[in-house]
Amino acid sequence: QQQVKQSPQSLIVQKGGISIINCAYENTAFDYFPWYQQFPGKGPALLIAIRPDVSEKKEGRFTISFNKSAKQFSLHIMDSQPGDSATYFCAASIETGGFKTIFGAGTRLFVKA
Amino acid sequence: DSGVTQTPKHLITATGQRVTLRCSPRSGDLSVYWYQQSLDQGLQFLIHYYNGEERAKGNILERFSAQQFPDLHSELNLSSLELGDSALYFCASTSRANTGELFFGEGSRLTVL
C-alpha cells in the first residue's frame, strides 16, 4: 500500500517533443504528490508538485495531471529540450509528524537534439 | 545549491568496515531525512529525525544507525559493511513551514570493495 509505481524506466524523446511519465499509488491517505528532477552527480530537486484537490497544475513547460479516482498522476514535459535530460522521480507524501515521502523507481529521460 | 551539506562526497572502503556519513541541514530546518539510492532501486527511505528525536524509520538495516545532534547536524553510521551497501546516501531537510518539499544534499557515494 505504500508503493508508488512509476513508468517507463527510461524514455527517449526528440527535441521539441512531449515527454510523459506516469505514476500510480495505492494509499488514499497520500495528500501531496511531488515530482523531483535529478541530474547526474546531484541530489534530487523539487520540480513541481500537486495536492489532490486539483486535477492539473502547470508551471512553464511542466504539467502534472492528477486523477484521484484512478489513483494515478503523470508528468508532461512540453517542447522537451536536451537540458531536460535527467532522472525524474514521482513521489507521494503524507504528513505524519513530518512528511513521509515514498518515491517511485525513477525514469531516465534522454532528449535527443 | 540546496543548502544541505553532505560529507564525504565519495568513500571507498572494505567489507566488514564501519563508516560515518555526515549531513548538515539547511539553516533553520529541524528535520533530517536519510535516503539510500541504489542502482535501479530509486530512493529508499531510511530514517527521519526532527530536532534531535527519531520520528520515523523506514527500511533501515540493524547494522545502520543514525542520530541528530543539538546543532541539528546528523550522522548516519553504517557498520559491518557488505558489498550490497554500495550506494548513494542522501540526506534531505524540510522547512519549518512544512510545505512537504524535501531539500536534498548532493549525496555521499559509498563503494564497498
Backbone of each chain as ProteinMPNN parsed JSONL, in Angstrom:
{"seq_chain_A": "QQQVKQSPQSLIVQKGGISIINCAYENTAFDYFPWYQQFPGKGPALLIAIRPDVSEKKEGRFTISFNKSAKQFSLHIMDSQPGDSATYFCAASIETGGFKTIFGAGTRLFVKA", "coords_chain_A": {"N_chain_A": [[0.82, -1.218, 0.0], [2.115, 1.095, 0.395], [3.554, 1.63, -1.833], [4.767, 3.39, -4.732], [4.257, 3.307, -8.04], [6.107, 3.647, -10.951], [6.375, 4.552, -14.362], [7.622, 5.034, -17.745], [10.691, 3.083, -17.289], [12.797, 4.155, -18.692], [13.179, 6.708, -21.168], [13.196, 8.026, -24.378], [13.177, 10.939, -26.19], [12.513, 13.108, -28.898], [13.947, 16.33, -29.474], [11.818, 19.022, -28.772], [9.594, 17.458, -28.608], [6.962, 15.759, -26.701], [7.304, 14.676, -23.418], [6.228, 12.056, -21.401], [5.511, 10.829, -18.253], [4.412, 8.363, -16.072], [2.65, 7.668, -13.0], [1.455, 5.635, -10.297], [-0.472, 5.08, -7.354], [-1.384, 3.561, -4.177], [-2.235, 4.102, -1.565], [-4.73, 5.97, -0.223], [-4.434, 7.938, 1.606], [-2.335, 9.572, 1.024], [-1.37, 12.915, 0.441], [0.041, 14.739, -0.971], [1.787, 15.282, -3.878], [4.674, 15.205, -5.29], [7.061, 15.92, -7.924], [10.37, 15.106, -8.615], [13.487, 16.179, -9.932], [16.514, 14.913, -11.083], [19.854, 15.476, -11.748], [22.886, 14.022, -13.081], [25.206, 13.268, -10.538], [24.138, 14.997, -8.744], [21.839, 15.9, -6.094], [18.322, 15.011, -5.856], [15.888, 17.447, -6.894], [13.085, 19.468, -6.18], [10.63, 19.702, -8.664], [7.968, 20.183, -9.502], [4.764, 20.161, -7.917], [1.698, 18.719, -6.672], [-1.489, 18.884, -5.051], [-4.204, 16.77, -3.969], [-6.625, 18.062, -4.416], [-6.87, 19.347, -6.795], [-6.949, 18.893, -10.381], [-5.051, 19.391, -12.245], [-1.864, 20.888, -12.734], [0.172, 23.461, -13.828], [3.386, 24.534, -14.682], [5.23, 26.527, -16.429], [6.791, 24.686, -18.92], [6.136, 22.327, -17.782], [3.733, 20.04, -16.637], [1.492, 18.669, -14.301], [-0.79, 16.067, -14.328], [-3.583, 14.91, -12.598], [-5.381, 12.198, -11.417], [-7.65, 11.447, -9.266], [-9.575, 9.463, -8.72], [-8.653, 7.281, -10.135], [-6.284, 6.958, -8.932], [-3.857, 7.88, -10.003], [-1.161, 9.72, -11.45], [0.533, 12.014, -13.588], [3.414, 13.28, -15.314], [3.935, 15.757, -17.644], [6.102, 16.904, -20.052], [6.385, 19.523, -22.031], [7.509, 20.52, -25.321], [10.136, 19.354, -25.144], [13.551, 19.614, -24.143], [17.113, 19.231, -24.722], [18.418, 19.892, -22.338], [16.632, 18.998, -20.476], [17.192, 16.415, -20.029], [17.507, 13.99, -17.703], [17.01, 12.264, -14.556], [13.803, 11.488, -13.47], [11.713, 11.529, -10.681], [8.683, 10.465, -9.389], [6.637, 11.041, -6.53], [4.911, 10.331, -3.474], [3.295, 11.656, -0.68], [2.686, 11.936, 2.836], [1.628, 13.773, 5.611], [2.779, 13.111, 8.672], [3.547, 14.022, 11.411], [5.8, 15.001, 10.338], [7.003, 14.735, 7.022], [6.205, 11.826, 5.378], [7.611, 10.483, 2.724], [7.276, 8.707, -0.184], [9.028, 7.345, -2.846], [8.861, 6.868, -6.401], [10.411, 4.531, -8.707], [11.884, 5.914, -10.55], [12.553, 7.588, -13.681], [14.571, 7.579, -16.461], [15.225, 10.13, -18.532], [16.015, 10.948, -21.835], [16.689, 13.446, -24.031], [16.858, 13.869, -27.378], [18.892, 15.828, -29.447]], "CA_chain_A": [[0.0, 0.0, 0.0], [2.984, 2.241, 0.462], [4.347, 1.753, -3.051], [4.427, 4.27, -5.836], [4.76, 2.633, -9.248], [6.446, 4.64, -11.967], [6.748, 4.027, -15.683], [8.54, 3.935, -18.022], [12.007, 3.161, -16.637], [13.599, 5.067, -19.479], [12.401, 7.376, -22.2], [13.967, 8.831, -25.328], [12.264, 11.843, -26.875], [13.164, 14.077, -29.778], [13.836, 17.736, -29.065], [10.557, 19.609, -29.173], [8.507, 16.514, -28.383], [6.34, 15.718, -25.381], [7.72, 13.554, -22.57], [5.156, 11.715, -20.468], [5.898, 9.838, -17.247], [3.204, 8.017, -15.319], [2.797, 7.075, -11.676], [0.238, 5.157, -9.661], [-0.306, 4.848, -5.916], [-2.479, 2.794, -3.585], [-2.688, 4.65, -0.288], [-5.53, 7.178, -0.422], [-4.081, 8.933, 2.618], [-1.338, 10.487, 0.473], [-2.01, 14.193, 0.166], [0.988, 15.656, -1.622], [2.381, 14.47, -4.944], [5.729, 15.984, -5.946], [7.985, 15.34, -8.904], [11.726, 15.568, -8.417], [14.38, 16.061, -11.087], [17.875, 14.667, -10.617], [20.926, 15.441, -12.745], [23.997, 13.185, -12.617], [26.093, 13.842, -9.543], [23.413, 15.946, -7.897], [20.688, 15.369, -5.385], [17.034, 15.365, -6.468], [15.362, 18.765, -6.569], [11.659, 19.562, -6.482], [10.33, 20.29, -9.967], [6.574, 20.627, -9.46], [4.002, 19.306, -7.005], [0.254, 18.932, -6.718], [-2.287, 18.307, -3.971], [-5.278, 16.028, -4.624], [-7.866, 18.815, -4.62], [-6.896, 19.87, -8.164], [-6.69, 17.833, -11.362], [-3.934, 19.735, -13.111], [-1.051, 22.036, -12.336], [1.125, 23.751, -14.893], [4.432, 25.51, -14.405], [6.048, 26.606, -17.636], [6.62, 23.559, -19.831], [5.869, 21.132, -16.973], [2.351, 19.918, -16.19], [1.07, 17.438, -13.627], [-2.2, 15.694, -14.436], [-3.877, 14.079, -11.431], [-6.676, 11.504, -11.478], [-7.829, 10.938, -7.916], [-10.365, 8.224, -8.705], [-7.813, 6.202, -10.654], [-5.063, 6.964, -8.128], [-2.749, 7.994, -10.945], [-0.761, 11.062, -11.81], [1.549, 11.972, -14.624], [4.186, 14.491, -15.616], [4.086, 16.035, -19.065], [7.088, 17.941, -20.361], [6.127, 20.014, -23.393], [8.682, 21.102, -26.001], [11.288, 18.812, -24.411], [14.856, 20.142, -24.536], [18.241, 18.403, -24.255], [18.69, 20.217, -20.937], [15.691, 18.284, -19.613], [17.706, 15.047, -19.845], [17.731, 13.798, -16.27], [16.142, 11.241, -13.985], [12.627, 12.073, -12.836], [11.069, 10.692, -9.669], [7.433, 10.874, -8.787], [6.589, 10.69, -5.123], [3.652, 10.57, -2.775], [3.686, 12.041, 0.658], [1.656, 12.148, 3.827], [2.205, 14.441, 6.76], [2.512, 12.396, 9.918], [4.611, 14.47, 12.291], [6.934, 15.053, 9.416], [6.455, 14.192, 5.79], [6.656, 10.514, 4.937], [7.605, 10.578, 1.265], [7.617, 7.466, -0.878], [9.419, 7.664, -4.201], [8.847, 5.887, -7.474], [11.726, 3.993, -9.048], [12.606, 6.853, -11.392], [12.551, 7.468, -15.151], [15.698, 8.267, -17.095], [14.795, 10.791, -19.764], [17.051, 11.471, -22.711], [16.104, 14.231, -25.112], [17.804, 13.917, -28.494], [18.954, 17.14, -30.107]], "C_chain_A": [[0.844, 1.255, 0.0], [3.747, 2.475, -0.825], [3.829, 2.842, -3.965], [5.074, 3.649, -7.064], [4.913, 3.643, -10.372], [6.834, 3.961, -13.262], [6.815, 5.158, -16.699], [9.834, 4.089, -17.229], [12.903, 4.136, -17.361], [12.781, 5.564, -20.659], [13.334, 8.188, -23.081], [12.973, 9.628, -26.161], [13.076, 12.775, -27.767], [12.97, 15.478, -29.226], [12.55, 18.317, -29.628], [9.351, 18.712, -28.932], [7.947, 16.604, -26.968], [6.828, 14.477, -24.635], [6.605, 13.31, -21.559], [5.622, 10.588, -19.55], [4.684, 9.609, -16.334], [3.522, 7.398, -13.969], [1.441, 6.658, -11.126], [0.528, 4.874, -8.191], [-1.52, 4.098, -5.399], [-3.087, 3.488, -2.358], [-3.434, 5.965, -0.48], [-5.244, 8.242, 0.631], [-3.006, 9.906, 2.113], [-2.02, 11.794, 0.109], [-1.078, 15.21, -0.478], [1.76, 14.819, -2.621], [3.405, 15.315, -5.691], [6.451, 15.194, -7.035], [9.348, 15.97, -8.645], [12.552, 15.274, -9.667], [15.802, 15.887, -10.548], [18.835, 14.611, -11.791], [22.077, 14.605, -12.184], [24.895, 13.924, -11.632], [25.435, 14.835, -8.608], [22.32, 15.23, -7.121], [19.398, 15.744, -6.111], [16.597, 16.761, -6.017], [13.902, 18.828, -6.998], [11.446, 20.302, -7.795], [8.94, 20.941, -9.936], [5.82, 19.677, -8.552], [2.527, 19.663, -7.085], [-0.392, 18.321, -5.483], [-3.559, 17.739, -4.599], [-6.588, 16.798, -4.835], [-7.939, 19.484, -5.995], [-6.512, 18.757, -9.133], [-5.501, 18.137, -12.26], [-3.189, 20.924, -12.542], [0.01, 22.235, -13.398], [2.111, 24.801, -14.425], [5.38, 25.507, -15.598], [5.767, 25.441, -18.565], [6.219, 22.277, -19.098], [4.429, 21.156, -16.454], [2.168, 18.598, -15.459], [-0.419, 17.268, -13.903], [-2.49, 14.695, -13.33], [-5.273, 13.502, -11.546], [-6.887, 10.797, -10.146], [-8.558, 9.598, -7.904], [-9.543, 7.035, -9.186], [-6.533, 6.036, -9.848], [-3.829, 6.959, -9.029], [-2.413, 9.464, -11.157], [0.4, 10.983, -12.78], [2.2, 13.334, -14.796], [4.292, 14.593, -17.128], [5.122, 17.147, -19.216], [6.877, 18.323, -21.819], [7.414, 20.572, -23.984], [9.979, 20.656, -25.284], [12.603, 19.286, -25.02], [15.969, 19.218, -24.045], [18.59, 18.657, -22.797], [17.728, 19.563, -19.962], [16.152, 16.856, -19.347], [18.163, 14.877, -18.408], [16.907, 12.589, -15.832], [15.018, 11.933, -13.227], [12.0, 11.062, -11.879], [9.714, 11.274, -9.318], [7.465, 10.437, -7.326], [5.194, 10.953, -4.586], [3.99, 10.737, -1.307], [2.476, 12.199, 1.556], [2.295, 12.783, 5.042], [1.797, 13.706, 8.024], [3.592, 12.772, 10.919], [5.903, 14.637, 11.549], [6.413, 14.411, 8.152], [7.058, 12.838, 5.485], [6.512, 10.499, 3.421], [8.103, 9.278, 0.666], [7.883, 7.805, -2.329], [9.168, 6.514, -5.158], [10.275, 5.513, -7.827], [12.533, 4.915, -9.954], [12.49, 6.542, -12.874], [13.731, 8.252, -15.688], [15.226, 8.811, -18.428], [16.003, 11.27, -20.542], [16.359, 12.18, -23.861], [17.159, 14.401, -26.196], [17.717, 15.257, -29.201], [18.617, 17.042, -31.587]], "O_chain_A": [[0.373, 2.338, -0.344], [4.52, 3.429, -0.911], [2.643, 3.172, -3.979], [6.293, 3.485, -7.119], [3.99, 4.388, -10.7], [7.523, 2.941, -13.271], [6.122, 6.161, -16.53], [10.047, 5.109, -16.574], [13.679, 4.861, -16.738], [11.821, 4.924, -21.088], [14.164, 8.95, -22.584], [12.052, 9.072, -26.758], [14.188, 13.174, -27.422], [11.958, 15.775, -28.591], [12.229, 18.133, -30.802], [8.211, 19.162, -29.042], [8.394, 17.411, -26.153], [6.771, 13.365, -25.159], [6.101, 14.246, -20.938], [6.067, 9.536, -20.009], [4.03, 10.554, -15.894], [4.522, 6.699, -13.808], [0.414, 7.253, -11.45], [1.637, 4.477, -7.832], [-2.546, 4.004, -6.072], [-4.3, 3.459, -2.151], [-2.831, 6.968, -0.861], [-5.775, 9.349, 0.541], [-2.794, 10.956, 2.72], [-3.111, 11.796, -0.461], [-1.382, 16.403, -0.52], [2.322, 13.78, -2.274], [3.056, 16.051, -6.614], [6.441, 13.963, -7.048], [9.473, 17.183, -8.478], [12.349, 14.275, -10.357], [16.234, 16.626, -9.664], [18.665, 13.811, -12.711], [22.232, 14.488, -10.968], [25.291, 15.065, -11.87], [26.101, 15.447, -7.773], [21.932, 14.108, -7.447], [19.382, 16.692, -6.896], [16.899, 17.192, -4.904], [13.53, 18.306, -8.049], [12.001, 21.378, -8.017], [8.778, 22.105, -10.302], [6.194, 18.51, -8.427], [2.156, 20.758, -7.506], [0.116, 17.342, -4.935], [-3.955, 18.191, -5.673], [-7.551, 16.249, -5.371], [-8.943, 20.114, -6.327], [-5.836, 17.799, -8.757], [-4.999, 17.254, -12.956], [-3.775, 21.835, -11.956], [0.669, 21.284, -13.816], [1.733, 25.82, -13.848], [6.213, 24.614, -15.755], [4.621, 25.227, -18.959], [5.988, 21.25, -19.735], [3.969, 22.158, -15.906], [2.62, 17.548, -15.917], [-1.206, 18.199, -13.735], [-1.736, 13.741, -13.138], [-6.239, 14.237, -11.751], [-6.377, 9.7, -9.92], [-8.187, 8.697, -7.151], [-9.717, 5.917, -8.703], [-5.782, 5.082, -10.056], [-2.903, 6.168, -8.856], [-3.277, 10.335, -11.054], [1.154, 10.01, -12.792], [1.63, 14.377, -14.476], [4.688, 13.644, -17.805], [5.02, 18.198, -18.582], [7.158, 17.539, -22.725], [8.296, 21.036, -23.26], [10.796, 21.483, -24.88], [12.753, 19.354, -26.24], [15.789, 18.501, -23.061], [19.011, 17.74, -22.092], [17.97, 19.566, -18.755], [15.559, 16.161, -18.522], [19.094, 15.544, -17.956], [16.203, 11.975, -16.634], [15.256, 12.849, -12.44], [11.789, 9.9, -12.226], [9.611, 12.455, -8.986], [8.241, 9.559, -6.949], [4.409, 11.699, -5.172], [4.856, 10.05, -0.766], [1.386, 12.549, 1.104], [3.381, 12.382, 5.46], [0.624, 13.682, 8.396], [4.452, 11.955, 11.247], [6.983, 14.429, 12.101], [5.472, 13.619, 8.204], [8.275, 12.708, 5.348], [5.395, 10.501, 2.903], [9.202, 8.812, 0.967], [7.074, 8.469, -2.977], [9.249, 5.344, -4.784], [11.228, 6.1, -7.316], [13.738, 4.723, -10.114], [12.348, 5.386, -13.273], [13.877, 9.442, -15.41], [14.874, 8.058, -19.335], [16.899, 11.911, -19.994], [15.546, 11.591, -24.573], [18.213, 14.995, -25.969], [16.634, 15.754, -29.511], [18.623, 18.053, -32.289]]}, "seq_chain_B": "DSGVTQTPKHLITATGQRVTLRCSPRSGDLSVYWYQQSLDQGLQFLIHYYNGEERAKGNILERFSAQQFPDLHSELNLSSLELGDSALYFCASTSRANTGELFFGEGSRLTVL", "coords_chain_B": {"N_chain_B": [[22.173, 25.211, -5.471], [21.181, 23.523, -2.659], [21.497, 24.059, -0.018], [21.841, 22.092, 1.81], [24.324, 20.182, 3.259], [26.581, 17.586, 2.645], [28.98, 15.244, 3.763], [31.451, 12.597, 3.561], [31.906, 13.235, 0.007], [32.636, 11.133, -1.582], [33.426, 7.763, -0.827], [35.437, 5.025, -0.262], [35.645, 1.773, 0.845], [36.291, -1.272, 2.687], [34.739, -4.544, 2.881], [33.096, -5.346, 5.932], [33.955, -3.172, 7.341], [33.418, 0.028, 9.042], [31.616, 3.045, 8.567], [31.02, 6.593, 8.708], [28.626, 8.884, 7.778], [27.988, 12.286, 7.143], [25.694, 14.968, 7.68], [24.559, 18.248, 7.195], [21.764, 20.109, 7.758], [19.691, 22.56, 5.983], [19.973, 25.964, 7.004], [18.114, 26.618, 9.842], [16.298, 24.571, 9.396], [14.673, 21.845, 10.945], [14.228, 19.193, 10.556], [15.687, 16.123, 9.458], [16.164, 13.846, 6.911], [17.13, 10.61, 5.846], [18.091, 8.92, 2.92], [18.568, 6.076, 0.799], [20.062, 5.42, -2.268], [20.157, 3.065, -4.553], [21.398, 1.389, -7.504], [18.95, 1.417, -9.975], [16.959, 1.212, -8.062], [15.642, 3.364, -7.085], [14.805, 5.799, -4.59], [15.191, 4.935, -1.356], [13.635, 5.237, 1.7], [15.229, 5.76, 4.771], [15.466, 6.823, 7.493], [14.083, 9.278, 9.745], [14.687, 12.262, 11.436], [13.736, 14.675, 13.846], [14.498, 17.637, 15.214], [16.396, 16.451, 16.895], [15.158, 14.142, 17.739], [14.202, 10.811, 16.942], [11.845, 10.213, 14.447], [10.644, 8.609, 12.487], [11.075, 5.403, 11.012], [12.349, 3.725, 8.216], [13.211, 1.422, 5.739], [15.605, 0.571, 7.194], [18.6, -1.048, 7.912], [19.629, -3.167, 10.656], [22.305, -2.931, 11.083], [22.805, -0.363, 10.537], [22.748, 2.943, 11.826], [21.568, 6.059, 13.146], [21.849, 9.498, 14.171], [20.809, 12.678, 15.456], [22.245, 15.693, 16.238], [22.53, 18.258, 18.865], [23.18, 20.627, 17.468], [21.834, 20.243, 15.195], [22.96, 18.893, 13.049], [23.362, 15.749, 11.373], [24.29, 12.315, 11.628], [24.942, 9.346, 9.857], [25.541, 6.107, 10.571], [27.197, 3.343, 9.339], [27.743, -0.014, 9.645], [29.714, -3.092, 9.735], [30.049, -3.518, 6.967], [28.744, -4.517, 3.787], [29.022, -5.776, 0.409], [26.682, -5.129, -0.919], [25.889, -2.791, 0.257], [26.895, -0.72, -1.08], [26.186, 2.333, -2.485], [24.411, 5.403, -3.172], [24.028, 7.751, -0.68], [21.68, 9.876, 0.515], [20.922, 12.86, 2.276], [18.219, 14.863, 3.408], [16.424, 17.873, 4.073], [13.572, 19.505, 5.524], [11.55, 22.432, 5.378], [10.666, 24.654, 8.102], [8.195, 25.631, 7.605], [6.902, 23.526, 6.651], [6.034, 22.585, 4.079], [6.244, 20.276, 2.712], [8.164, 19.937, 0.808], [11.214, 18.421, 0.032], [14.573, 19.122, 0.592], [17.431, 18.231, -0.885], [20.762, 17.079, -0.219], [23.928, 16.713, -1.977], [24.689, 14.146, -1.81], [26.398, 11.179, -0.605], [28.669, 9.053, -1.969], [29.051, 5.732, -1.516], [31.328, 3.152, -1.776], [31.804, -0.211, -1.455], [34.292, -2.524, -1.258]], "CA_chain_B": [[22.639, 24.763, -4.157], [20.003, 23.35, -1.797], [21.8, 24.482, 1.341], [22.108, 20.894, 2.614], [25.714, 19.792, 3.035], [26.897, 16.205, 3.0], [30.375, 14.822, 3.629], [32.248, 12.945, 2.387], [31.222, 13.049, -1.279], [32.965, 9.778, -2.037], [34.068, 6.957, 0.201], [35.7, 3.65, -0.667], [36.067, 1.018, 1.997], [36.26, -2.723, 2.503], [33.687, -5.254, 3.613], [33.315, -5.504, 7.359], [34.333, -1.899, 7.953], [32.365, 0.937, 9.518], [31.793, 4.412, 8.101], [30.067, 7.595, 9.194], [28.271, 9.916, 6.818], [27.553, 13.459, 7.895], [24.757, 15.839, 6.977], [24.12, 19.481, 7.839], [20.563, 20.574, 7.061], [19.608, 23.977, 5.69], [19.877, 26.786, 8.201], [16.761, 26.776, 10.345], [15.486, 23.355, 9.248], [14.793, 20.971, 12.108], [14.085, 17.789, 10.13], [16.66, 15.495, 8.575], [15.765, 12.543, 6.385], [18.181, 9.875, 5.14], [17.636, 8.034, 1.855], [19.577, 5.293, 0.105], [19.747, 5.273, -3.689], [20.936, 2.034, -5.226], [21.141, 1.36, -8.936], [17.641, 0.903, -10.375], [16.037, 0.996, -6.942], [15.033, 4.595, -6.619], [15.202, 6.357, -3.296], [14.59, 4.198, -0.252], [13.654, 5.988, 2.95], [15.898, 5.058, 5.861], [15.121, 7.297, 8.821], [13.755, 10.695, 9.868], [14.889, 12.894, 12.738], [13.198, 16.025, 13.995], [15.015, 18.35, 16.389], [17.144, 15.547, 17.759], [14.416, 12.931, 18.064], [13.818, 9.946, 15.836], [10.415, 10.31, 14.198], [10.149, 7.505, 11.658], [12.075, 4.511, 10.445], [11.941, 3.026, 7.004], [13.92, 0.157, 5.516], [16.974, 0.73, 7.671], [19.132, -2.286, 8.453], [20.077, -3.071, 12.053], [23.727, -2.556, 11.051], [22.858, 1.073, 10.311], [22.138, 3.753, 12.88], [21.71, 7.485, 12.881], [21.485, 10.397, 15.255], [20.824, 14.094, 15.142], [22.891, 16.354, 17.363], [21.905, 19.531, 19.254], [23.342, 21.678, 16.452], [20.928, 19.748, 14.15], [23.573, 18.044, 12.033], [23.026, 14.344, 11.568], [25.259, 11.327, 11.154], [24.454, 8.007, 9.551], [26.622, 5.158, 10.8], [26.998, 2.069, 8.634], [28.768, -0.92, 10.164], [29.803, -4.445, 9.15], [29.636, -3.23, 5.597], [28.675, -5.583, 2.794], [29.095, -5.266, -0.96], [25.371, -4.597, -1.276], [25.657, -1.477, 0.858], [27.388, 0.286, -2.021], [25.03, 3.121, -2.921], [24.439, 6.828, -2.861], [23.238, 8.059, 0.514], [21.279, 11.279, 0.517], [20.097, 13.398, 3.33], [17.347, 15.948, 2.979], [15.74, 18.55, 5.172], [12.339, 20.197, 5.153], [11.477, 23.728, 6.034], [9.754, 24.77, 9.253], [6.862, 25.908, 7.063], [6.291, 22.2, 6.444], [5.319, 22.519, 2.81], [6.394, 18.94, 2.151], [9.297, 19.873, -0.108], [12.476, 17.918, 0.552], [15.764, 19.74, 0.017], [18.442, 17.186, -0.827], [22.175, 17.326, -0.413], [24.444, 16.107, -3.202], [24.881, 12.729, -1.592], [27.694, 10.548, -0.333], [28.728, 7.797, -2.72], [29.806, 4.718, -0.784], [31.708, 1.954, -2.521], [32.354, -1.243, -0.585], [35.04, -3.491, -2.089]], "C_chain_B": [[21.448, 24.723, -3.184], [20.23, 23.896, -0.398], [22.049, 23.315, 2.289], [23.503, 20.392, 2.251], [25.956, 18.371, 3.505], [28.392, 15.952, 2.803], [30.519, 13.395, 4.12], [31.435, 12.764, 1.105], [31.44, 11.639, -1.803], [33.691, 9.049, -0.921], [34.227, 5.54, -0.326], [36.24, 2.915, 0.543], [35.907, -0.475, 1.731], [35.102, -3.349, 3.275], [34.084, -5.432, 5.063], [33.652, -4.214, 8.09], [33.118, -1.088, 8.392], [32.663, 2.331, 8.988], [30.73, 5.306, 8.71], [29.88, 8.651, 8.126], [27.651, 11.078, 7.586], [26.674, 14.348, 7.03], [24.478, 17.078, 7.819], [22.911, 19.998, 7.09], [20.656, 22.057, 6.725], [19.459, 24.737, 7.008], [18.411, 26.945, 8.605], [15.882, 25.543, 10.226], [15.75, 22.41, 10.408], [14.774, 19.492, 11.733], [15.243, 17.359, 9.251], [16.13, 14.116, 8.191], [16.986, 11.911, 5.724], [17.537, 8.923, 4.132], [18.835, 7.294, 1.267], [19.134, 5.157, -1.352], [20.692, 4.251, -4.294], [20.558, 2.034, -6.698], [19.784, 0.732, -9.198], [16.688, 0.65, -9.216], [15.469, 2.28, -6.381], [15.583, 5.028, -5.277], [14.449, 5.625, -2.195], [14.757, 4.992, 1.049], [14.294, 5.158, 4.053], [15.369, 5.509, 7.218], [14.889, 8.802, 8.793], [13.989, 11.157, 11.302], [14.3, 14.289, 12.714], [13.717, 16.592, 15.309], [15.64, 17.385, 17.407], [16.437, 14.246, 18.093], [14.096, 12.127, 16.813], [12.312, 9.978, 15.66], [9.866, 9.134, 13.398], [11.323, 6.701, 11.141], [11.508, 3.856, 9.201], [12.684, 1.723, 6.914], [15.375, 0.249, 5.949], [17.43, -0.562, 8.34], [19.588, -2.076, 9.899], [21.539, -2.674, 12.137], [23.899, -1.043, 10.87], [22.216, 1.787, 11.5], [22.365, 5.21, 12.54], [21.433, 8.251, 14.151], [21.521, 11.825, 14.739], [21.281, 14.823, 16.399], [22.216, 17.686, 17.696], [22.085, 20.649, 18.235], [22.597, 21.313, 15.163], [21.627, 18.987, 13.02], [23.285, 16.592, 12.377], [24.154, 13.472, 11.033], [24.567, 9.994, 10.935], [25.643, 7.068, 9.66], [26.286, 3.823, 10.154], [28.113, 1.13, 9.08], [28.676, -2.293, 9.512], [29.409, -4.409, 7.681], [29.724, -4.437, 4.679], [28.71, -4.947, 1.404], [27.799, -4.573, -1.362], [25.04, -3.252, -0.652], [26.188, -0.358, -0.028], [26.194, 1.02, -2.621], [25.35, 4.59, -2.719], [23.546, 7.033, -1.646], [22.968, 9.554, 0.532], [20.663, 11.659, 1.854], [19.325, 14.568, 2.76], [16.787, 16.613, 4.223], [14.47, 19.195, 4.628], [12.242, 21.471, 5.96], [10.512, 23.689, 7.216], [8.326, 25.043, 8.785], [6.132, 24.628, 6.693], [5.461, 22.107, 5.181], [5.372, 21.119, 2.208], [7.589, 18.809, 1.232], [10.53, 19.381, 0.63], [13.615, 18.617, -0.172], [16.916, 18.747, 0.22], [19.854, 17.74, -0.916], [22.629, 16.625, -1.688], [24.822, 14.645, -3.015], [26.297, 12.342, -1.223], [27.692, 9.219, -1.065], [29.641, 6.828, -1.991], [30.072, 3.531, -1.692], [32.363, 0.984, -1.557], [33.004, -2.305, -1.462], [35.309, -4.791, -1.342]], "O_chain_B": [[20.802, 25.738, -2.924], [19.275, 24.167, 0.33], [22.427, 23.521, 3.442], [23.819, 20.203, 1.076], [25.586, 17.997, 4.618], [28.987, 16.384, 1.817], [29.782, 12.993, 5.021], [30.354, 12.177, 1.151], [30.545, 11.032, -2.391], [34.467, 9.64, -0.171], [33.261, 4.928, -0.784], [37.18, 3.375, 1.191], [35.44, -0.879, 0.667], [34.561, -2.75, 4.205], [35.254, -5.642, 5.383], [33.636, -4.171, 9.32], [31.969, -1.458, 8.151], [33.818, 2.756, 8.959], [29.685, 4.842, 9.164], [30.843, 9.237, 7.631], [26.897, 10.886, 8.54], [26.875, 14.467, 5.822], [24.194, 16.973, 9.012], [23.01, 20.299, 5.901], [21.598, 22.732, 7.14], [18.903, 24.232, 7.983], [17.576, 27.357, 7.799], [14.838, 25.461, 10.873], [16.895, 22.199, 10.807], [15.242, 18.644, 12.493], [15.722, 18.121, 8.411], [15.707, 13.333, 9.041], [17.789, 12.611, 5.107], [16.577, 8.219, 4.443], [19.954, 7.806, 1.239], [17.983, 4.823, -1.634], [21.871, 4.527, -4.519], [19.539, 2.601, -7.093], [19.494, -0.358, -8.704], [15.7, -0.065, -9.383], [14.872, 2.276, -5.304], [16.692, 4.661, -4.89], [13.222, 5.689, -2.116], [15.865, 5.362, 1.436], [13.944, 3.994, 4.247], [14.883, 4.694, 8.004], [15.421, 9.511, 7.938], [13.543, 10.518, 12.255], [14.354, 14.992, 11.704], [13.406, 16.08, 16.384], [15.428, 17.504, 18.614], [17.042, 13.341, 18.667], [13.763, 12.682, 15.766], [11.574, 9.79, 16.627], [8.73, 8.714, 13.62], [12.403, 7.227, 10.871], [10.336, 3.484, 9.15], [12.784, 0.991, 7.898], [16.278, 0.024, 5.144], [16.749, -1.102, 9.213], [19.892, -0.956, 10.31], [21.975, -2.135, 13.155], [24.998, -0.51, 11.03], [21.262, 1.29, 12.098], [23.242, 5.551, 11.747], [20.852, 7.719, 15.097], [22.164, 12.137, 13.736], [20.759, 14.591, 17.49], [21.42, 18.19, 16.904], [21.234, 21.533, 18.139], [22.724, 22.008, 14.155], [20.956, 18.484, 12.12], [23.0, 16.254, 13.526], [24.871, 13.851, 10.107], [23.72, 9.574, 11.724], [26.629, 7.209, 8.937], [25.224, 3.249, 10.395], [29.293, 1.44, 8.912], [27.702, -2.615, 8.832], [28.553, -5.167, 7.224], [30.636, -5.258, 4.773], [28.462, -3.752, 1.242], [27.816, -3.557, -2.057], [24.028, -2.64, -0.991], [25.955, 0.819, 0.246], [25.299, 0.399, -3.195], [26.393, 4.965, -2.181], [22.423, 6.53, -1.606], [23.883, 10.377, 0.561], [19.965, 10.86, 2.479], [19.722, 15.18, 1.768], [16.688, 15.998, 5.285], [14.325, 19.399, 3.423], [12.772, 21.578, 7.066], [9.658, 22.808, 7.312], [7.364, 24.724, 9.484], [4.924, 24.625, 6.454], [4.332, 21.616, 5.199], [4.617, 20.815, 1.285], [7.997, 17.695, 0.902], [10.851, 19.862, 1.716], [13.625, 18.695, -1.4], [17.319, 18.465, 1.349], [20.109, 18.735, -1.595], [21.824, 16.018, -2.394], [25.232, 13.982, -3.968], [27.257, 13.066, -1.488], [26.839, 8.365, -0.827], [30.843, 7.061, -1.862], [29.156, 2.976, -2.298], [33.361, 1.314, -0.917], [32.345, -2.912, -2.305], [35.923, -5.704, -1.894]]}, "name": "protein", "num_of_chains": 2, "seq": "QQQVKQSPQSLIVQKGGISIINCAYENTAFDYFPWYQQFPGKGPALLIAIRPDVSEKKEGRFTISFNKSAKQFSLHIMDSQPGDSATYFCAASIETGGFKTIFGAGTRLFVKADSGVTQTPKHLITATGQRVTLRCSPRSGDLSVYWYQQSLDQGLQFLIHYYNGEERAKGNILERFSAQQFPDLHSELNLSSLELGDSALYFCASTSRANTGELFFGEGSRLTVL"}
